[in-house]
Amino acid sequence: MGYSIGQVAKKTGLTAHTLRYYQKEGLLPFLQKSSSGLRVFSETDLGWLELIECLKETGMPLKDIKQYIDWYLEGDTTLSLRLEMFKKQKSRVEAQIKQFQKHLKKIEYKIALYNEAVKQNSLEKAVSAPKIQELKNQVYKTDKEK
């Protein structure tokens, strides 16, 4: 089954402009056109779009995504290059996750602090509370260990 650019935009949340741009940049190598010249997206194209968005959302630049697609089109001679690219991206994502986990701990600390402040009707008293001090030490100790 083929999808129009409007249907794909609705399905993916991407704009028609973005879809045209991706095609222009060579990110949709299998995209076909109808006899009247309209883009016809296949399930394969939707799969490519899903991968493109995944890689983009994890910080991979479009030029690197294009490189992956070029390697894919070259065939099995580039398998090790593609594998290495995904291993590097995985490492970058794991580093991002680790950083976000640190940020989350700080946000959780602030939530605990302000819950205590609301309960005691005083930020000063909350900051002095032993459980808040302990939590603060746990959260900010991690930063000092870098």
C-alpha positions in Angstrom: 0.0 0.0 0.0 1.2 3.5 -0.8 0.8 6.6 1.3 0.7 10.2 0.2 2.9 12.8 1.8 -0.1 14.2 3.7 -0.9 10.7 5.1 2.7 10.2 6.1 2.9 13.6 7.7 -0.2 12.8 9.8 1.0 9.3 10.6 4.5 10.3 11.7 4.0 13.9 13.0 6.6 15.1 10.6 5.8 18.0 8.3 5.5 17.7 4.5 8.4 20.1 4.3 10.6 17.9 6.5 9.6 14.8 4.4 10.5 16.7 1.2 13.8 17.8 2.8 14.7 14.2 3.8 14.1 13.0 0.3 16.1 15.9 -1.2 19.0 15.1 1.2 19.0 11.4 0.1 17.6 10.0 3.3 14.7 8.2 1.6 16.5 6.3 -1.2 13.6 4.0 -2.1 10.9 6.6 -2.3 8.8 6.2 -5.5 6.7 8.6 -7.4 3.4 8.0 -9.0 2.8 8.4 -12.7 1.6 11.9 -12.0 4.8 12.7 -10.1 3.5 12.6 -6.5 5.5 10.9 -3.8 4.3 7.5 -2.8 5.6 6.3 0.5 5.8 2.6 1.2 5.9 0.7 4.5 9.7 0.5 3.9 9.9 4.3 3.7 8.0 4.5 7.0 10.5 2.2 8.5 13.3 4.4 7.3 11.6 7.5 8.7 11.2 5.7 12.1 15.0 5.0 12.1 15.9 8.5 10.9 13.8 10.0 13.7 15.3 7.6 16.3 18.8 8.5 15.3 18.1 12.2 15.1 16.4 12.2 18.5 19.5 10.5 20.1 21.7 13.3 18.7 23.0 11.8 15.5 23.5 14.6 12.9 21.7 14.2 9.5 25.0 14.0 7.7 25.9 10.9 9.7 22.4 9.4 9.1 23.0 10.0 5.4 26.4 8.3 5.7 24.6 5.2 7.2 22.1 5.2 4.4 24.9 5.4 1.8 26.7 2.5 3.5 23.4 0.5 3.5 23.0 1.1 -0.2 26.6 0.0 -0.8 25.7 -3.4 0.6 27.5 -6.0 2.7 31.0 -4.5 2.2 30.0 -1.8 4.7 28.6 -4.1 7.4 31.5 -3.4 9.8 31.3 0.3 9.3 27.6 0.3 10.1 28.1 -1.9 13.1 30.8 0.5 14.4 28.5 3.5 13.8 25.7 2.0 15.9 28.1 1.0 18.6 29.4 4.6 18.9 25.8 5.9 18.9 24.9 3.5 21.6 27.8 4.8 23.7 26.7 8.4 23.2 23.1 7.5 24.2 24.3 5.6 27.3 26.3 8.7 28.3 23.3 10.9 27.8 21.2 8.5 29.9 23.8 8.6 32.7 23.8 12.4 32.6 20.0 12.5 32.6 19.9 10.2 35.6 22.2 12.7 37.5 19.8 15.5 36.6 16.8 13.4 37.7 18.4 12.9 41.1 18.8 16.6 41.5 15.2 17.3 40.5 14.0 14.6 42.9 16.1 16.2 45.7 14.4 19.6 44.9 11.0 18.0 45.0 11.8 16.4 48.4 13.2 19.7 49.7 10.1 21.7 48.6 7.7 19.0 49.9 9.4 19.3 53.3 9.4 23.1 53.0 5.6 23.1 52.3 5.1 20.7 55.2 7.1 22.9 57.6 6.0 26.1 56.0 9.6 27.2 55.8 12.4 26.6 53.4 15.0 27.3 56.0 13.7 24.6 58.3 13.4 22.2 55.4 17.0 22.7 54.4 18.1 21.9 58.0 16.0 18.7 58.2 18.3 15.7 58.6 16.6 13.6 55.9 17.0 16.5 53.4 20.7 17.0 54.4 21.3 13.3 53.9 19.6 13.4 50.5 21.5 16.5 49.4 24.8 14.9 50.4 23.9 11.8 48.4 23.0 13.8 45.3 25.8 16.3 45.3 28.5 13.8 46.5 28.0 12.1 43.1 29.0 15.4 41.4 32.2 15.8 43.5 33.3 12.2 42.5 33.7 13.2 38.8 
